[in-house]
């Protein structure tokens, strides 16, 4: 396969690019920043949130490799609370998706889109089958940008015959997610603070989320690429997660156990715009992809702690 990955310098993009290359596939990355972890993925530095008009071979006047089989569109501003404070970044997410869709339309390329569990909001706390996302209860500008992206994709499928898969991810963690100076993710942030014996803040004592280890996520995407580039189209929206909920308090306890340090917790109310309960229904992923996540949160945290502490020790 020949795959273009937007957001290739991010966590999922880096892991996916390296995985596909290891399997012998061609990968071309696009990101607005260099990759902090590897130089093994060919990457074009380009801001996809700019308003482009020329889409025939690339975006703007930048040419992309020919004969691509699929685009995996991961590029986005992804911090929910940050987009509550800076909603213009949600609009940039929509512009990025439009630009990628136009490229796919004019070059007849299939698309995988990274959506989010945030589209369910808190109204369906215990009903997370894909068709139950109720967009009338959008919680935040970030979730609105993902809902808008999904709507654009469905319209391109209807009007232009776009072949697509939409994945609703949930709290993906593991390797290549510890660039905290750029983006403060909860698991690497907790790992760093607990390892330094600093107090950590838990926004929502009873908040329960579905955490997905990176290898399970990449396996699901890779299987989707196989289906998407096969003879028949897929055109499905699928939850990709572990399928089990854990509280942030439990998460902190697992990190403390892996480090051998008792975490000091400061409990505060959930922040505006954040979903407070989500456990994915992954029945559709099992049926369509043969998806069977293997890494529990406890095991994944042990792997994440080991990787992050080793990385930070060799990259101070």
C-alpha positions, 0 to 999 in steps of 0.5 A: 500500500501507498499511504499518506498520513496527516499528523504524522509527527503525532503519537498515532501517526508516528506509531502507524507510520513506523508500523506500516513501513516495517510491513513493507508499505510506502508512507508519506507524512504531513505535519506542521512540525518535525517529528520529535521521536524519529526521522524514519518517516518521510515528512513534508512540513505543511500547515493543513489549516490554511485555505487551499484551492489547488488540490489536484496533486497535493494541497496548494502548490505542493506536490504529493507522491502519486498513486496513493491508495489511502489517506489516514487523516489524523491531523487536528488540534486535540485538547478538549479544554484548550479548544474551549478556551480557543474555539478558533482552533476547532474551526481550523480542524474543520478546514483541515478535514475539508482540505483533505477531502478535496484532495481525496475527491480530486485524486480518487483516494480512500480516507480514514478519519480520526474522530473521537469519543467526544462526539457522544457527549455526556447525554449517552453515558451508557449507550455508545453504539455508533448510531446513538451519537446525539449531535444535539448535545455537543459538549465542546468546540472540539467535539463539534469539529469532529462532528462536522468532519464526520458530516463532511465525510458522509456528504462526500460519500453521498455526492462523490463516491468517497470510500471511507472509514471513520474511527472514533478513538478513545484516550490512546496512549503508549509510545511516542506520546510524551512531548508534554511541552507541546501537548499535555496528555494525561497519562504521560503527564501523570507519569512525569509528575508522579515519578518526580513526586509532585502532586497531580490534579484529577479533574473528576473523581468519578470520571470514567474513560476507556483507555486504548493502548497504542498497539491495539489502536494501530492494529485496528487502523491497519486492518481498516486499511486492508479493507479500505483498499480491497475490492469493495468499499467499507464506508463505516463509522467504528468505535476503536477502544478497549471496551472497558472503563477506568477512573482517573483515580485508578489510572493514577494508582496504576502509574504509582504502582508501576513506579513504586511511588504513592501518588499524591492526588488533588481532586477537582471538578471536571472541566467545561466541555469534557465528557465524564463517562465513556466506555465504548461499545466495540461490537462493530469493530469486532464484527467488521475488523476482527478487532480484539484488543489485547492490552488492559489498562494495568498492563498498558500502563506498565508498558507506558511507564517503562517506555517513558522513563527510558525515553526521558532518561536518554533524552533529558 
